[in-house]
Amino acid sequence: MKRTRILLADDHTMICAGFQKLLEPEYEVVGCVGDGRALLKAADEQKPDVVVLDIGMPLLNGLDAARALKKMMPNVKLIFLTVNADSDVASEAIRVGASAYLLKNSQPSELLQAVHSVIRGISYVTPQVSQAMEASFIRDPRALNRPKQLSQRQREVLQMLAEGRSLGEVASLLHITHRTARFHKARIMQELEVTSISGLVKYAIKHGMIPNA
């Protein structure tokens, strides 16, 4: 029987190696990448059945990478494995197409349980997060359906600026002109009603785009 192909994405090499060691006896681990853009490239090349990914990754965070992955490969199963226990971030992960959401302080067996579940078409959310998600939904039933404020390109620019990259670096990485990058920055700040890079950083941290150092 063909083994399930799993692609891993985490910017900490030792963590990625640990996940690989845990999964390899039962599954075929086809690669481990360290940022969201490398994830999209590897997924296109390797055609995994399951992707295990973090939220906070350089260049392109896990949430935005998940959006792109679902457009590329609608049937791929996405498992978020992260330190981010925020119920709003978990809800957003489910909304963009995640089949499972669990935390890095979970027992190793929970990752195996999540993989088993999603392969069979069953969603899995760690109890540590699911209870908070339910409470959040009770407080605000519209939480799972809030409209996105920024376009995909604007989110990419925002993340890179929040990571401390210059407009020139943003333009080079996204293959756009410096003028276009500056235009996106102005529109983002207007949309989010912030007036400084620190305001962009706070927004990016709050929404799981970059880790809170």
C-alpha positions as YAML, in Angstrom:
chain: A
units: angstrom
residues:
- id: 1
  name: MET
  ca: [0.00, 0.00, 0.00]
- id: 2
  name: LYS
  ca: [1.26, 3.46, -0.89]
- id: 3
  name: ARG
  ca: [2.45, 5.37, 2.15]
- id: 4
  name: THR
  ca: [1.04, 8.81, 2.91]
- id: 5
  name: ARG
  ca: [3.45, 11.56, 1.82]
- id: 6
  name: ILE
  ca: [4.06, 14.29, 4.40]
- id: 7
  name: LEU
  ca: [5.86, 17.61, 3.95]
- id: 8
  name: LEU
  ca: [7.09, 19.48, 7.05]
- id: 9
  name: ALA
  ca: [7.53, 23.24, 7.40]
- id: 10
  name: ASP
  ca: [9.14, 24.81, 10.46]
- id: 11
  name: ASP
  ca: [11.91, 27.40, 10.71]
- id: 12
  name: HIS
  ca: [13.61, 25.51, 13.57]
- id: 13
  name: THR
  ca: [15.75, 22.75, 12.09]
- id: 14
  name: MET
  ca: [15.92, 20.63, 15.25]
- id: 15
  name: ILE
  ca: [12.13, 20.70, 15.67]
- id: 16
  name: CYS
  ca: [11.66, 19.69, 12.06]
- id: 17
  name: ALA
  ca: [14.11, 16.82, 12.50]
- id: 18
  name: GLY
  ca: [12.20, 15.67, 15.57]
- id: 19
  name: PHE
  ca: [8.90, 15.63, 13.69]
- id: 20
  name: GLN
  ca: [10.54, 13.70, 10.87]
- id: 21
  name: LYS
  ca: [11.91, 11.05, 13.23]
- id: 22
  name: LEU
  ca: [8.48, 10.67, 14.84]
- id: 23
  name: LEU
  ca: [6.61, 10.29, 11.55]
- id: 24
  name: GLU
  ca: [9.00, 8.31, 9.36]
- id: 25
  name: PRO
  ca: [8.29, 4.83, 10.75]
- id: 26
  name: GLU
  ca: [4.73, 5.09, 9.46]
- id: 27
  name: TYR
  ca: [4.76, 7.75, 6.74]
- id: 28
  name: GLU
  ca: [6.96, 8.98, 3.90]
- id: 29
  name: VAL
  ca: [8.39, 12.36, 4.88]
- id: 30
  name: VAL
  ca: [9.20, 14.04, 1.55]
- id: 31
  name: GLY
  ca: [10.97, 17.11, 2.89]
- id: 32
  name: CYS
  ca: [11.40, 19.74, 5.59]
- id: 33
  name: VAL
  ca: [11.53, 23.45, 4.75]
- id: 34
  name: GLY
  ca: [12.11, 26.55, 6.84]
- id: 35
  name: ASP
  ca: [9.90, 29.28, 5.40]
- id: 36
  name: GLY
  ca: [6.53, 29.73, 3.72]
- id: 37
  name: ARG
  ca: [7.86, 30.41, 0.24]
- id: 38
  name: ALA
  ca: [10.08, 27.33, 0.31]
- id: 39
  name: LEU
  ca: [7.00, 25.40, 1.44]
- id: 40
  name: LEU
  ca: [5.01, 26.42, -1.65]
- id: 41
  name: LYS
  ca: [7.90, 25.45, -3.93]
- id: 42
  name: ALA
  ca: [8.44, 22.09, -2.22]
- id: 43
  name: ALA
  ca: [4.72, 21.30, -2.21]
- id: 44
  name: ASP
  ca: [4.53, 21.96, -5.95]
- id: 45
  name: GLU
  ca: [7.47, 19.63, -6.54]
- id: 46
  name: GLN
  ca: [6.71, 16.85, -4.05]
- id: 47
  name: LYS
  ca: [2.88, 16.74, -4.18]
- id: 48
  name: PRO
  ca: [2.39, 15.74, -0.51]
- id: 49
  name: ASP
  ca: [-0.84, 14.31, 0.87]
- id: 50
  name: VAL
  ca: [-0.38, 16.09, 4.20]
- id: 51
  name: VAL
  ca: [1.51, 19.26, 5.17]
- id: 52
  name: VAL
  ca: [2.50, 19.87, 8.80]
- id: 53
  name: LEU
  ca: [3.32, 23.55, 9.20]
- id: 54
  name: ASP
  ca: [3.99, 26.25, 11.76]
- id: 55
  name: ILE
  ca: [2.20, 29.61, 11.97]
- id: 56
  name: GLY
  ca: [5.16, 31.96, 12.44]
- id: 57
  name: MET
  ca: [7.59, 31.40, 9.54]
- id: 58
  name: PRO
  ca: [9.84, 33.86, 7.67]
- id: 59
  name: LEU
  ca: [8.96, 35.44, 4.30]
- id: 60
  name: LEU
  ca: [5.46, 33.95, 4.24]
- id: 61
  name: ASN
  ca: [3.64, 32.92, 7.41]
- id: 62
  name: GLY
  ca: [1.78, 29.64, 7.77]
- id: 63
  name: LEU
  ca: [-1.70, 31.13, 7.40]
- id: 64
  name: ASP
  ca: [-0.94, 32.81, 4.09]
- id: 65
  name: ALA
  ca: [1.02, 29.79, 2.89]
- id: 66
  name: ALA
  ca: [-2.04, 27.66, 3.71]
- id: 67
  name: ARG
  ca: [-4.27, 29.91, 1.60]
- id: 68
  name: ALA
  ca: [-1.93, 29.52, -1.35]
- id: 69
  name: LEU
  ca: [-1.54, 25.77, -0.82]
- id: 70
  name: LYS
  ca: [-5.28, 25.22, -0.88]
- id: 71
  name: LYS
  ca: [-5.51, 27.03, -4.20]
- id: 72
  name: MET
  ca: [-2.66, 24.95, -5.62]
- id: 73
  name: MET
  ca: [-3.73, 21.63, -4.10]
- id: 74
  name: PRO
  ca: [-7.34, 21.68, -2.88]
- id: 75
  name: ASN
  ca: [-7.17, 18.13, -1.53]
- id: 76
  name: VAL
  ca: [-4.02, 18.51, 0.57]
- id: 77
  name: LYS
  ca: [-4.54, 18.08, 4.32]
- id: 78
  name: LEU
  ca: [-3.05, 20.86, 6.46]
- id: 79
  name: ILE
  ca: [-1.99, 20.32, 10.07]
- id: 80
  name: PHE
  ca: [-0.88, 23.38, 12.01]
- id: 81
  name: LEU
  ca: [1.63, 22.60, 14.75]
- id: 82
  name: THR
  ca: [2.53, 25.79, 16.59]
- id: 83
  name: VAL
  ca: [3.16, 27.51, 19.92]
- id: 84
  name: ASN
  ca: [0.29, 29.91, 19.18]
- id: 85
  name: ALA
  ca: [-2.66, 28.99, 21.41]
- id: 86
  name: ASP
  ca: [-4.73, 32.07, 20.49]
- id: 87
  name: SER
  ca: [-8.26, 30.91, 19.65]
- id: 88
  name: ASP
  ca: [-8.67, 33.64, 17.01]
- id: 89
  name: VAL
  ca: [-5.54, 32.47, 15.20]
- id: 90
  name: ALA
  ca: [-6.73, 28.85, 15.42]
- id: 91
  name: SER
  ca: [-10.12, 29.88, 14.02]
- id: 92
  name: GLU
  ca: [-8.42, 31.65, 11.13]
- id: 93
  name: ALA
  ca: [-6.33, 28.53, 10.45]
- id: 94
  name: ILE
  ca: [-9.49, 26.42, 10.21]
- id: 95
  name: ARG
  ca: [-11.13, 29.05, 8.01]
- id: 96
  name: VAL
  ca: [-8.27, 29.01, 5.49]
- id: 97
  name: GLY
  ca: [-8.46, 25.22, 5.18]
- id: 98
  name: ALA
  ca: [-6.64, 23.52, 8.05]
- id: 99
  name: SER
  ca: [-7.77, 20.01, 8.94]
- id: 100
  name: ALA
  ca: [-6.00, 20.02, 12.30]
- id: 101
  name: TYR
  ca: [-4.54, 22.44, 14.83]
- id: 102
  name: LEU
  ca: [-2.32, 21.44, 17.74]
- id: 103
  name: LEU
  ca: [0.37, 22.92, 19.95]
- id: 104
  name: LYS
  ca: [4.06, 22.15, 20.21]
- id: 105
  name: ASN
  ca: [3.73, 21.38, 23.91]
- id: 106
  name: SER
  ca: [1.33, 18.54, 23.05]
- id: 107
  name: GLN
  ca: [2.40, 14.93, 23.50]
- id: 108
  name: PRO
  ca: [4.10, 13.41, 20.41]
- id: 109
  name: SER
  ca: [1.25, 10.90, 20.19]
- id: 110
  name: GLU
  ca: [-1.15, 13.80, 19.53]
- id: 111
  name: LEU
  ca: [0.59, 14.61, 16.25]
- id: 112
  name: LEU
  ca: [0.23, 10.98, 15.18]
- id: 113
  name: GLN
  ca: [-3.43, 11.09, 16.20]
- id: 114
  name: ALA
  ca: [-3.96, 14.26, 14.15]
- id: 115
  name: VAL
  ca: [-2.32, 12.71, 11.07]
- id: 116
  name: HIS
  ca: [-4.42, 9.55, 11.43]
- id: 117
  name: SER
  ca: [-7.57, 11.67, 11.73]
- id: 118
  name: VAL
  ca: [-7.03, 13.98, 8.75]
- id: 119
  name: ILE
  ca: [-6.11, 11.09, 6.46]
- id: 120
  name: ARG
  ca: [-9.52, 9.60, 7.26]
- id: 121
  name: GLY
  ca: [-11.21, 12.95, 6.62]
- id: 122
  name: ILE
  ca: [-11.75, 13.81, 10.29]
- id: 123
  name: SER
  ca: [-10.74, 17.22, 11.64]
- id: 124
  name: TYR
  ca: [-8.73, 17.48, 14.83]
- id: 125
  name: VAL
  ca: [-8.18, 20.43, 17.18]
- id: 126
  name: THR
  ca: [-6.22, 19.95, 20.38]
- id: 127
  name: PRO
  ca: [-8.46, 20.24, 23.46]
- id: 128
  name: GLN
  ca: [-6.22, 23.06, 24.76]
- id: 129
  name: VAL
  ca: [-7.43, 25.24, 21.88]
- id: 130
  name: SER
  ca: [-10.86, 23.84, 21.00]
- id: 131
  name: GLN
  ca: [-12.39, 24.90, 24.32]
- id: 132
  name: ALA
  ca: [-11.17, 28.48, 23.85]
- id: 133
  name: MET
  ca: [-12.49, 28.48, 20.26]
- id: 134
  name: GLU
  ca: [-15.91, 27.39, 21.45]
- id: 135
  name: ALA
  ca: [-15.96, 30.10, 24.13]
- id: 136
  name: SER
  ca: [-14.89, 32.71, 21.56]
- id: 137
  name: PHE
  ca: [-17.60, 31.61, 19.15]
- id: 138
  name: ILE
  ca: [-20.24, 31.83, 21.87]
- id: 139
  name: ARG
  ca: [-19.14, 35.41, 22.62]
- id: 140
  name: ASP
  ca: [-19.07, 36.37, 18.92]
- id: 141
  name: PRO
  ca: [-20.62, 33.93, 16.39]
- id: 142
  name: ARG
  ca: [-19.28, 36.07, 13.54]
- id: 143
  name: ALA
  ca: [-15.66, 35.45, 14.57]
- id: 144
  name: LEU
  ca: [-15.06, 32.65, 12.05]
- id: 145
  name: ASN
  ca: [-16.38, 34.73, 9.17]
- id: 146
  name: ARG
  ca: [-14.73, 38.10, 9.65]
- id: 147
  name: PRO
  ca: [-13.79, 39.58, 6.29]
- id: 148
  name: LYS
  ca: [-10.12, 39.82, 5.44]
- id: 149
  name: GLN
  ca: [-8.93, 43.41, 5.63]
- id: 150
  name: LEU
  ca: [-5.88, 43.01, 3.39]
- id: 151
  name: SER
  ca: [-5.22, 41.42, 0.03]
- id: 152
  name: GLN
  ca: [-2.75, 38.54, -0.24]
- id: 153
  name: ARG
  ca: [-0.08, 40.85, -1.66]
- id: 154
  name: GLN
  ca: [-0.65, 43.39, 1.09]
- id: 155
  name: ARG
  ca: [-0.30, 40.66, 3.71]
- id: 156
  name: GLU
  ca: [3.00, 39.59, 2.16]
- id: 157
  name: VAL
  ca: [4.31, 43.16, 2.21]
- id: 158
  name: LEU
  ca: [3.09, 43.64, 5.78]
- id: 159
  name: GLN
  ca: [4.86, 40.51, 7.01]
- id: 160
  name: MET
  ca: [8.16, 41.46, 5.41]
- id: 161
  name: LEU
  ca: [8.01, 45.00, 6.79]
- id: 162
  name: ALA
  ca: [7.18, 43.62, 10.24]
- id: 163
  name: GLU
  ca: [10.20, 41.31, 9.95]
- id: 164
  name: GLY
  ca: [12.35, 44.43, 9.61]
- id: 165
  name: ARG
  ca: [12.97, 44.31, 5.86]
- id: 166
  name: SER
  ca: [13.43, 47.53, 3.90]
- id: 167
  name: LEU
  ca: [11.16, 48.55, 1.04]
- id: 168
  name: GLY
  ca: [13.99, 47.72, -1.32]
- id: 169
  name: GLU
  ca: [14.23, 44.18, 0.07]
- id: 170
  name: VAL
  ca: [10.45, 43.77, -0.12]
- id: 171
  name: ALA
  ca: [10.46, 44.88, -3.76]
- id: 172
  name: SER
  ca: [13.29, 42.49, -4.62]
- id: 173
  name: LEU
  ca: [11.78, 39.47, -2.84]
- id: 174
  name: LEU
  ca: [8.33, 40.00, -4.37]
- id: 175
  name: HIS
  ca: [9.64, 41.01, -7.81]
- id: 176
  name: ILE
  ca: [7.84, 44.36, -7.77]
- id: 177
  name: THR
  ca: [9.09, 47.91, -8.15]
- id: 178
  name: HIS
  ca: [10.16, 50.03, -5.19]
- id: 179
  name: ARG
  ca: [7.32, 52.41, -6.02]
- id: 180
  name: THR
  ca: [4.77, 49.57, -5.87]
- id: 181
  name: ALA
  ca: [6.16, 48.39, -2.54]
- id: 182
  name: ARG
  ca: [5.87, 51.91, -1.16]
- id: 183
  name: PHE
  ca: [2.29, 52.15, -2.45]
- id: 184
  name: HIS
  ca: [1.36, 48.87, -0.73]
- id: 185
  name: LYS
  ca: [2.90, 50.08, 2.53]
- id: 186
  name: ALA
  ca: [0.86, 53.29, 2.43]
- id: 187
  name: ARG
  ca: [-2.38, 51.43, 1.68]
- id: 188
  name: ILE
  ca: [-1.72, 48.89, 4.45]
- id: 189
  name: MET
  ca: [-1.11, 51.59, 7.04]
- id: 190
  name: GLN
  ca: [-4.23, 53.42, 5.90]
- id: 191
  name: GLU
  ca: [-6.35, 50.23, 6.05]
- id: 192
  name: LEU
  ca: [-5.06, 49.21, 9.49]
- id: 193
  name: GLU
  ca: [-5.10, 52.79, 10.80]
- id: 194
  name: VAL
  ca: [-1.52, 52.68, 12.03]
- id: 195
  name: THR
  ca: [1.13, 55.34, 11.58]
- id: 196
  name: SER
  ca: [4.39, 53.52, 12.26]
- id: 197
  name: ILE
  ca: [6.29, 50.31, 11.64]
- id: 198
  name: SER
  ca: [5.82, 49.41, 15.30]
- id: 199
  name: GLY
  ca: [2.07, 49.48, 14.68]
- id: 200
  name: LEU
  ca: [2.51, 47.07, 11.78]
- id: 201
  name: VAL
  ca: [4.64, 44.80, 13.96]
- id: 202
  name: LYS
  ca: [1.99, 44.73, 16.68]
- id: 203
  name: TYR
  ca: [-0.70, 43.85, 14.13]
- id: 204
  name: ALA
  ca: [1.46, 41.11, 12.59]
- id: 205
  name: ILE
  ca: [2.19, 39.55, 15.99]
- id: 206
  name: LYS
  ca: [-1.44, 39.70, 17.09]
- id: 207
  name: HIS
  ca: [-2.59, 37.94, 13.91]
- id: 208
  name: GLY
  ca: [0.07, 35.23, 13.97]
- id: 209
  name: MET
  ca: [2.03, 36.51, 10.99]
- id: 210
  name: ILE
  ca: [5.31, 36.68, 12.90]
- id: 211
  name: PRO
  ca: [6.24, 35.19, 16.28]
- id: 212
  name: ASN
  ca: [6.27, 37.37, 19.37]
- id: 213
  name: ALA
  ca: [9.92, 37.44, 20.31]
...
